Amino acid sequence: MSDGVGNLKGGTPIFIVGSERSGTTLLMALLGHHPRIAVPEVTWYYPRFHAFLHTYGDLSQPEHFRTLVSEMVFGLKTPFFGLPWNPRTIVDEIVAAAPKRDFASAFAAIIGAYAKAQHKPRWGEKTPHNLYYVRQILQHFPDAKILHLVRDGRDVAVEQLQSAFGPTNLHAAAVIWKRTAQEAARLRADLPATTWLDVRYEQLAKDPEGEVRKVLTFLGEAWDPLVLDFHQGEIARRRAKTRDHRQLGDPVNTRYIGIYRQFLSLHDQGVFAGVAGEELRASGYPVEVAPIATSAADAQLFDELDQRVRAATLDAPEGHLVYESYNDWLADQREDRRRRGIWQSQTSGAVPANAPDWPAEFLSGQRAPSYWKRRFAIPRRYEGYGIVL
């Protein structure tokens, strides 16, 4: 039973999911360059809002629904998707456009407003951690198409360790990739082929036209060679100005396939295999070294070191302090609503039932645990001085 909205004019919704640094941004840029498909910058709406809907109270009450819409609009990772929306009227416009007072209607109204501004009839959305909310997404949008990026976890780890966000040591990267691979395997086994499509990064890099044609066929869209000019689009050009996404300034290429052989020592490859070797093989990637087991004490140490470094580097060059500050602001608003009695602490929490042992902050896209941000007195900043993604 759907508690949101289903079919849309122009086609069903598209959701791009997968491990961060697996090629989700590349696919976002490619599909967003199709003349019929609009794919904005990452929203994190399901992890950051749907996970905490219990804190907004009864959304059928206009003031509670307006609060949700306002926080979704003003908490965007890229302010207003870079569009010239009027901050004094945009919340009223979204509320008026939502057919129901629920999360799915607000979600569709906001992304739909972006598609309308792009003069395109169909929208997609790319938030990697939506992987953990696919079941909720399909409750809201039963006909949605899920595109899941598959990539060698060791290459993913290399790119994560070189980026300004994400895990900061190899063991932590392996644990996170293993989680995503396991969740994808569960979903792949449960969902029909008309809903779920694996898009392998390596194949996309080697044969972009062939792979995108396959994706468009799955989506029910016609091939258009314009998609291969994605690097000339606004999102790709903006992201290419950052160190983490410099490659988006070029056409699709194979330079980033197998980079783990250059950047990971044989020991590091063994550590990764010790954590996620089974998932590598299940995903179709050979394990070329003997796995190295990590003791429970070392695993705990690596986890704590990862948390500490994430917090300490938030305000580093090209760090994600602005993004994280808005996450913290949202947490403050939730606490304020609790103090005002809109919700109680015993209300069901934010971790999906399919991930009971996973940290809520990780699932909601926090770049660093709140404990270490407080411990290190990390400041907040709500205005970026460079490219804000």
Backbone hydrogen bonds, N-H to C=O, Kabsch-Sander energy under -0.5 kcal/mol:
donor,donor_aa,acceptor,acceptor_aa,energy
11,G,8,L,-1.7
14,I,123,W,-1.1
15,F,145,K,-2.8
16,I,125,E,-2.7
17,V,15,F,-0.6
17,V,147,L,-2.9
18,G,128,P,-1.5
19,S,149,L,-0.5
22,S,19,S,-1.3
27,L,23,G,-2.2
28,M,24,T,-2.3
29,A,25,T,-2.4
30,L,26,L,-2.4
31,L,27,L,-2.8
32,G,28,M,-2.2
33,H,29,A,-0.6
33,H,30,L,-1.1
34,H,31,L,-1.8
37,I,34,H,-1.0
38,A,122,R,-2.8
39,V,37,I,-0.5
48,R,44,W,-2.6
49,F,45,Y,-2.2
50,H,45,Y,-1.6
51,A,46,Y,-1.8
52,F,49,F,-1.6
53,L,50,H,-1.4
55,T,52,F,-2.0
56,Y,53,L,-2.0
57,G,54,H,-0.5
59,L,57,G,-0.7
61,Q,58,D,-1.8
64,H,61,Q,-0.9
65,F,61,Q,-2.1
66,R,62,P,-2.4
67,T,63,E,-1.6
68,L,64,H,-2.0
69,V,65,F,-2.5
70,S,66,R,-2.8
71,E,67,T,-2.4
72,M,68,L,-2.3
73,V,69,V,-2.7
74,F,70,S,-2.7
75,G,71,E,-1.2
76,L,73,V,-0.8
77,K,42,V,-0.5
80,F,73,V,-0.6
81,F,78,T,-2.7
82,G,79,P,-2.7
83,L,80,F,-2.6
85,W,83,L,-1.7
89,T,86,N,-1.4
90,I,86,N,-2.4
93,E,89,T,-2.2
94,I,90,I,-2.4
95,V,91,V,-2.7
96,A,92,D,-2.3
97,A,93,E,-1.6
98,A,94,I,-1.5
102,D,100,K,-1.2
106,A,102,D,-2.0
107,F,103,F,-2.9
108,A,104,A,-2.7
109,A,105,S,-2.3
110,I,106,A,-2.2
111,I,107,F,-2.5
112,G,108,A,-2.4
113,A,109,A,-1.7
114,Y,110,I,-1.5
115,A,111,I,-2.3
116,K,112,G,-2.6
117,A,113,A,-1.9
118,Q,114,Y,-1.4
119,H,116,K,-1.3
120,K,115,A,-2.4
122,R,36,R,-1.5
124,G,38,A,-2.7
125,E,14,I,-2.3
127,T,16,I,-1.0
127,T,125,E,-0.6
130,N,127,T,-2.3
131,L,128,P,-1.7
132,Y,129,H,-1.8
133,Y,130,N,-1.9
134,V,131,L,-0.9
137,I,133,Y,-2.7
138,L,134,V,-2.5
139,Q,135,R,-1.0
140,H,136,Q,-1.7
141,F,137,I,-3.3
144,A,141,F,-2.4
145,K,13,P,-2.6
146,I,195,T,-3.5
147,L,15,F,-3.0
147,L,145,K,-0.6
148,H,146,I,-0.6
148,H,197,L,-2.8
149,L,17,V,-2.3
149,L,147,L,-0.5
150,V,199,V,-2.3
155,D,152,D,-0.6
156,V,152,D,-2.1
157,A,153,G,-2.3
158,V,154,R,-1.9
159,E,155,D,-2.1
160,Q,156,V,-2.4
161,L,157,A,-2.7
162,Q,158,V,-1.2
163,S,159,E,-0.6
163,S,160,Q,-1.0
173,A,169,N,-2.1
174,A,170,L,-2.5
175,V,171,H,-2.2
176,I,172,A,-2.1
177,W,173,A,-2.5
178,K,174,A,-2.4
179,R,175,V,-2.0
180,T,176,I,-2.1
181,A,177,W,-2.6
182,Q,178,K,-2.5
183,E,179,R,-2.4
184,A,180,T,-2.6
185,A,181,A,-2.0
186,R,182,Q,-1.9
187,L,183,E,-2.2
188,R,184,A,-2.9
189,A,185,A,-1.7
190,D,186,R,-1.2
191,L,187,L,-2.6
195,T,192,P,-1.9
196,W,192,P,-2.0
197,L,146,I,-2.3
199,V,148,H,-3.4
200,R,198,D,-0.6
201,Y,150,V,-3.2
204,L,200,R,-2.3
205,A,201,Y,-2.6
206,K,202,E,-1.9
207,D,203,Q,-2.8
211,E,207,D,-2.6
212,V,208,P,-2.5
213,R,209,E,-2.4
214,K,210,G,-1.8
215,V,211,E,-2.1
216,L,212,V,-2.9
217,T,213,R,-2.4
218,F,214,K,-2.1
219,L,215,V,-1.9
220,G,216,L,-0.9
220,G,217,T,-0.8
221,E,216,L,-3.2
227,V,224,D,-1.9
228,L,225,P,-1.3
229,D,226,L,-1.9
230,F,227,V,-1.4
232,Q,229,D,-2.4
233,G,230,F,-2.4
237,R,233,G,-2.5
238,R,234,E,-2.3
239,R,235,I,-2.7
240,A,236,A,-2.4
241,K,238,R,-1.2
242,T,239,R,-2.2
245,H,239,R,-0.5
246,R,243,R,-0.9
248,L,245,H,-1.8
249,G,246,R,-1.8
250,D,247,Q,-1.7
257,I,254,T,-1.6
259,I,256,Y,-0.6
261,R,258,G,-1.4
262,Q,259,I,-1.1
263,F,259,I,-1.9
264,L,260,Y,-2.7
269,Q,265,S,-2.6
270,G,266,L,-1.9
271,V,267,H,-2.3
272,F,268,D,-2.6
273,A,269,Q,-2.4
274,G,270,G,-2.1
275,V,271,V,-1.4
276,A,272,F,-3.4
277,G,273,A,-2.1
280,L,276,A,-2.2
281,R,277,G,-2.2
282,A,278,E,-2.2
283,S,279,E,-1.5
284,G,281,R,-1.7
285,Y,280,L,-2.6
288,E,286,P,-0.7
292,I,270,G,-2.7
293,A,291,P,-0.5
299,A,295,S,-2.7
300,Q,296,A,-2.1
301,L,297,A,-2.0
302,F,298,D,-3.1
303,D,299,A,-2.1
304,E,300,Q,-2.2
305,L,301,L,-2.9
306,D,302,F,-2.3
307,Q,303,D,-2.1
308,R,304,E,-2.6
309,V,305,L,-2.6
310,R,306,D,-2.4
311,A,307,Q,-1.8
312,A,308,R,-2.5
313,T,309,V,-1.7
314,L,311,A,-1.2
316,A,313,T,-1.7
319,G,316,A,-2.7
321,L,314,L,-1.0
324,E,320,H,-2.6
325,S,321,L,-2.5
326,Y,322,V,-1.7
327,N,323,Y,-1.5
328,D,324,E,-2.5
329,W,325,S,-2.3
330,L,326,Y,-2.3
331,A,327,N,-1.8
332,D,328,D,-2.1
333,Q,329,W,-2.1
334,R,330,L,-2.1
335,E,331,A,-2.1
336,D,332,D,-2.4
337,R,333,Q,-2.2
338,R,334,R,-1.8
339,R,335,E,-2.3
340,R,336,D,-1.6
341,G,338,R,-1.6
342,I,337,R,-2.5
343,W,337,R,-0.6
347,T,344,Q,-2.1
355,A,352,P,-2.2
358,W,355,A,-1.5
363,L,359,P,-2.1
364,S,360,A,-2.1
365,G,362,F,-1.4
366,Q,361,E,-2.3
373,K,369,P,-1.7
374,R,370,S,-2.4
375,R,371,Y,-2.4
376,F,372,W,-2.2
377,A,374,R,-1.0
378,I,373,K,-2.6
389,L,387,I,-0.6
